Amino acid sequence: MGKSFPDGFLWGGAIAANQCEGAYDEGGKGLSIQDVLPHGLKGPVTDAPTNDNMKLIGIDFYHRYKEDIKLFAEMGFRVFRTSIAWSRIFPNGDEETPNEAGLQFYDDLFDECHKYGIEPLVTISHYETPLHLARKYNGWANRQMIGFYERYVRTLFSRYGGKIKYWLTFNEINSVLHSPFMSGGICTPKEELSEQELYQAVHHELVASALATKLAHEMIPDAKVGCMILSMPVYPLTPNPDDVIASLQAEHKNDFFGDVHVRGRYPGYMLRYFRENGITLQIEPGDMEILKHTVDFVSFSYYMSVCGSVDPNQKAGPGNIIGGVPNPHLPASEWGWQIDPQGLRYTLNRYYDRYQKPLFIVENGLGAMDELILDENGEPTVQDDYRIQYINDHLVQVREAIEDGVPVMGYTAWGCIDLVSASSAELKKRYGFIYVDRHDDGSGTLNRYKKKSFHWYQNVIRTNGACLD
Ligand code: BGP
């Protein structure tokens, strides 16, 4: 038996509304950008929802959440991360009054979590901008988004202030630099979008995020607000100082977001980048004051690391939205994402050295092709030893980081129940401890089955991590 995790460590799992709920046109919901992205980042944006879009039904979480939360409770979850679909609350995004049916849905969902003593951790915006805001305003490229987002968060804080303690303002906020439509609802094709427009959109999101933090602190004094960063450590491919500086600069592109959220101002390296690339942000009076409302904790997703190199022959490999030069020392998943458990310890240490704030790992896991088989009792299951190995190895490194002195609030395994992939919109890329019988051709009963990892994770939580090896 290994060492236990600290008392009160928040064990749990994470999903996002658009990848699970389905019911894309029920309960007064408006369309979101995901409803016209049938193939995720790999395919075109369609004019209207199409039948090949797996997210329209998702895993039918909208209708089956009671069954699913019961299974999460059986695993012992203390926290459950999900997002609120903005277009359920404000179907178009720019109306004055919210949609009561949408508000009621989340009231019921959160009550169901509390029934089992599970603390919800809510992402306010997770790749699901209302489509109307994308089409009419060009998403976060437009400053008016700050006002729409403010109205949305005020609505959430006044309605759920008593029920939700942990809030995240934007999922993987740094991903907007790489996927402007999915992350920021920006319709201008990426090739035509100037850096000026892109960083202006980033400024709008950073102001909106700080405004949400300010409002949360005023409206729900007990609440804790975190930023959420797509973390991807960049190791120099060689000790060549040019590679080291190239890696530092690649890290800066991501660190910039956490730095503003924690320090409340733009870092010098970014001001230099703006200066040297002809970028002049339009900053309104008061913006810099708002940015000073800094977060209570830093949360992040961690799936993989990459390498930085100045060698033009080194080509970037696949990755979680952001790619990078592959590391010759690491294996990769079936989707080519390199597996690097120690990168998680490294990231936790690096963030704590930099921010001195509590950290929360809100996404980590292995997307893999699972095979449903019958166990000795004739029950369908999956022997997902590869997933157990992956999560075990990452959690061992979390424990190392805790031993290093890093305060880690919790760990929510990504896709604790199988869901639709964000990048490829496939269901066959499965992350769950719970198998969902649904397939990319639309077939399947939607029944839920416990994988081997379900029982394993239950034991991890029961022993507070002591069973990890
Ligand atoms: C992150 C997103 C998630 C999620 C995860 C796994 O980028 O925040 O929404 O899906 O990555 O990625 P994928 O679904 O592409 O495998």
Boltz pocket constraint, residues with backbone or C-beta under 6 A from the ligand:
constraints:
  - pocket:
      binder: B
      contacts: [[A, 16], [A, 171], [A, 172], [A, 230], [A, 301], [A, 320], [A, 321], [A, 363], [A, 367], [A, 414], [A, 420], [A, 421], [A, 422], [A, 423], [A, 424], [A, 429]]
      max_distance: 6.0
